[in-house]
Amino acid sequence: ERVTFLVRAHADAKRYLCAADPGYYDTLSPGSKHTLALQGGIMTADEAVSVATRPWWPDALRLRRWDDEAKIVGKSTRPLSTWGPLLRKYFADSR
């Protein structure tokens, strides 16, 4: 349920961040600005207040920012092998 919410909230998170963070819109690519318009544009103040009360909303905003960072060309990242222990622990704890 949570994962589904995070995926579905991706566009709303972009719309919200454009309304709530003055510099966020300028960081979007031309393609992302185009899809923003197709997704309803920048949220109104009323929409932003309403959406901010959703469960897991802070997680949706974090995921959106992480997705934005993942698109930075040339940014160094940790090797995939460093994630193994964390993933094993997470899945062991979730049983």
N, C-alpha and C positions, 0 to 999 in steps of 0.2 A: 504494500500500500504506500509506504513512504517513497520507495524508488519511483513508483508510478507518479506520485505527486511531483517529485523533483523533475522528472522528465517533462511532465505537462506544464510545469511552472516556468520552464526555461524562457519562453518568449515574454511572459509577464514579468519575469525578473529583469529582463532587458528594458522593458517599458518603464518599470518602476525605477531602476537605476538612472535612467535618463531624466526622470522627474526629480529624484532625490539627491543626485550627485551632479553638481553643476558642470563638471568637466567630463563626465562619462560619455556623453553623446559624441564628443570630439575624438574619443579613442576608437570609435566604431569604424570598421571598414566601409567603403562605399556600398558593398553588397549587404552588409548588416544594416546600414541606414535605410536601404531600399526595403528590406524585409520588415524593418521596424514600422514603416508606413503601412505595409500590407497587414501587419499584426495589430493595427489599431493606433499606432503612433504613441507618443509620449503620454504616460498616464496623467489623468487629471488629479488634483489634490484629493478629491473624494475617492477615486479609484485606489489611489495609493494608501489611504487610510484603511480602506476596506480590505485590501489584499494583505496588508501587514499583520492582520489578525489571524491569518491562516496558520494552522499547525505546520511546523517544519519550514515556515517562511525564511527564517535566518539561514537555514541549510540551503534553500533554493538560491539565495543571494550569493552564498559562498560558492556553490557549484557554478553559478554563472561567471563569477570572477575567475575561478580556476579554469573554466573553459576559455575565457578571454586570454588568460596567461598562456594556455597551451597553444595558442595560435601565434605566439611571438617567434618569428623566424630567427634561428640562431641561438635561442635561449638554451643554456646548458641544463640538463636534467640528470637526475641520478639514474644509473643503469637499472633495468628491469629487475635484475637479480636482487637488488636491495629491498624490493617490496615483498619478496617471498615470506620472510619471517612475520611481517606485519599481517599479511593476508592469512597465513596459517593460524595465527593467534586469533584473528577476527572470526574466522569461520569455526574454529574450535570453541570459542566463547559463545557463538550464536546457536549452538546445538541444544 
